[in-house]
Amino acid sequence: MHDPPIASPGELPALPPLPAEPLIAAAPGAPPPVPHPFRFDGQAGEYFRIWIVNLALSIVTLGLYSAWAKVRTQRYFYGNTRLDDVPFEYLARPLPILVGRLIAVALFGAYVIAGQFSLALQLGLALLVALLTPWLLVRGAAFRARYSSWRGLRFRFVSDYAEAYIRYLLLYIPLLLTLGLLYPYVKAKQKAFLVEHHRFGGHWFAFDARPGHFYPPYLIAWAVMTAWIFAASLLLGAVAVALHASGTSAKEPAMGLIFGWMAVFYGGYFVIWVFLAAALGNLVYNHTTIGPHRFQSRLQGRRLLWLYAGNTVAVLASAGLLIPWAKVRLARYRAECLNLLVAGNLAAFVAERGEDVGATAAEVDSLFDIDIGL
Amino acid sequence: MTRPDLALRGDYFDGRTGLRHAVELTEPAPGSLAVQGDGIDRREALAELYITPRLARTSRTIAFPDGARLQLADDPRLDRLFPQRNRLETLVDRLERHYQAVAAAIVICLASLVAGYLWGIPWLADRIATHLPARIETALGEQVLALLDRADLEASTMAAERQAQLTERFAGLAAGLPGSANYRLLFRSAPTIGPNALALPGGTVIVTDELVELFGDDRQLDAVIAHELGHQEQRHALRQALRSSFVAIAAAFFAGDVSSASAVVVAVPTVLLQSRYSRQFEDEADRFAHAHLAALGVSPSWFAAALQTLGEEVPDDAGLAWMSSHPSTQARIAAADEAGVAFVAAHPERAGDEPAVVLLDDADVATDEACQMCAACREEAGCADDADCPDCDDCVPCADADCADCADCAPCADADCAGCAACREEAGCADDEDCADCDDCTPCDDAENACGDATLPAGT
């Protein structure tokens, strides 16, 4: 959630061909677009102090303070993310977040506990959440956009519930019928939905990737995963046979083999997932434009893998105390890899029409501005 | 009265366009603020303005009532201009800058992590368990049973008379326990699980056919059932379910924000933390079994014997003790044996009735020497198997689970077999080595069975 709100396509995990800069629809004779880098200036030590103090306060207040903690955290990550040397701002107030959290905790707690008692109950709850997901998603995107600003202008997410239900619910039916083959198509439709319903400074965000762009990364990931599982099973099978032949009791190495297989499986899954995330992140940003400007993302799977692996080890080994360090490292790398190719003038943005809603309307609205992390 | 010292620079945005104006801030009169430069010239009463709370080195924003925003680097002079606008966040900001406060926060976080795990979650889960209607617990048990029946369990193939006999023993064991009205024993065959007994929420105890067949003496089965009744009496299944849920929720909450750093961050600690609760419950159920058996006049050594027999069948993996759901079998045997010794001390009249339990210390378990001796001894004597090999008694100590050979020689050292001793006596042999007939009683590993009758005629 600490991504800068650019196009806020959520936790974006792009490999497809980086569109060469001339791809930008530049009028003939117009000056070439100028890359403006995103920058993240947060520091691990500084964020650690914010994190630990706010966590302690959240604990001491039995979680009630956590909404304030979230606002401070978001303000830190937004405020330290800059484009054209102008920081982003997070404007949400804690109370609506507290309400959203209480609802999320209740739902999640009910879901987990239900799972221990009744499968039917848990399935029922899961179904309810699935039915609510598109609605929650739209509310969440609207909330984050409304409370994100840059150059004194707020982002906006134009709610379209019908389309959300099509892309986040109805499309799952053909997905199931095709045994998952449509997954990249569905993902493409969902990303397009999120990007294209955002507005900033009088412009729509536009998304020009076709579903066909999403197939190569997924197909590669699936192929590599299949090959990996096959090779790992073969190898461990050979080990098992060798152990058996050597006359060791059959029961004993069994556990070792199972753990070995799981380690190899999850290791492979982790590596492939990170590369896929990098590929998809690049894909989404590289096909996102706002007005005349285009995004450019250059995440590298190898760098990202190194970051995630290091973060995982550090967080586990430090009993969680290095979580701030991990988050700052990740945010810095993500910002480092992102550019806005500016064609023309960044100051040419204007406020969204209808944004100056009266205070009352804003208050009533914000009652339903429930931010539920999805 | 102008304050000449206040000359701050910032970026002014009017809230209607993205145009940036480089401006300068001054305080032309107390309580008012002037913003000038780059085409901007406005004056506002300070009371009309809002400033974002201080947060590390993050830039501050002054918000104007008409939507204009002024961003500027943090500066102590700003807090003199806007004193105490947001008390809570001002306080929090001060804490974040204090090393002592940060140190205290670390202590609070780590301490509550540990305390929550050691006491908080167990307390909360147990409170809920106490107040949960029995109906729900029963329903939960039915769910689990249905799941198990679909996945791992099959109908028992045990003879009806045997089932009836064991059900009666079960009733005897459960009699007098506070929850006994709800307790029932079910038989299932479990080829995949093997010899095992399960305590489901709501009072159901399942024993597998494999377990019943494994034990030579029903008192071993009694001991295992006493352990399962311990789980039932203390509602361990329900409490474990609740505790596991809370650990999962807490882990997801703590690591939720690093979700991108993969599920490993959440899964590994969750499993480790849950398994420790489980080991505690096993210990509790063991202690209950010791006491309950003793109260019924049965030596807790039978529990040790049962574990030993099980241990030979299902070796435990010492290397993974910290993520295991059960304590080490060796430690459990030792504890049960200790309880057995105490029992004999208290009931000297029962001495001689308890099973032979071979206590191993870790050194013994670690080496296979004894086992190799076993195989060697048999080879030396030219015996095809233990039954033919009188020397095989020597290899009793090697109950080492690692040693496949050893399983074979255990039955021949069966001290439980009254027939064995009787046959030896009858034949007048001092020990097995002298007693050729003694081989005959090897098969009789069932103490209840009238083995003496079957073997004696052969000896006489």
Interface residues (C-beta under 8 A of the other chain):
Chain A: M1 E11 E46 Y47 F48 R49 I50 I52 V53 N54 L55 A56 L57 I59 V60 W68 R72 R75 Y76 G79 N80 V86 P87 E89 F108 G109 V112 I113 G115 Q116 F117 S118 L119 S149 R151 G152 L153 G201 S249 K251 E252 M255 F259 Y266 F270 W273 A277 Y308 N311 T312 V315 L316 A319 G320 L321 I323 A326 K327 L330 L346 A347 A348 F349 V350 A351 D356 G373
Chain B: D11 F13 D14 G15 R16 T17 G18 L19 R20 T52 L55 A56 R57 T58 S59 T61 G67 A68 R69 Q71 L88 E89 V92 L95 E96 R97 A101 V102 A104 A105 I106 I108 C109 L110 S112 L113 I136 A139 L140 Q143 L147 A241 L242 S244 S245 A248 I249 A252 F254 A255 G256 D257 V258 S259 S260 A261 S262 V264 V265 V268 P269 V314 P315 D317 L320 D402 C403 A404
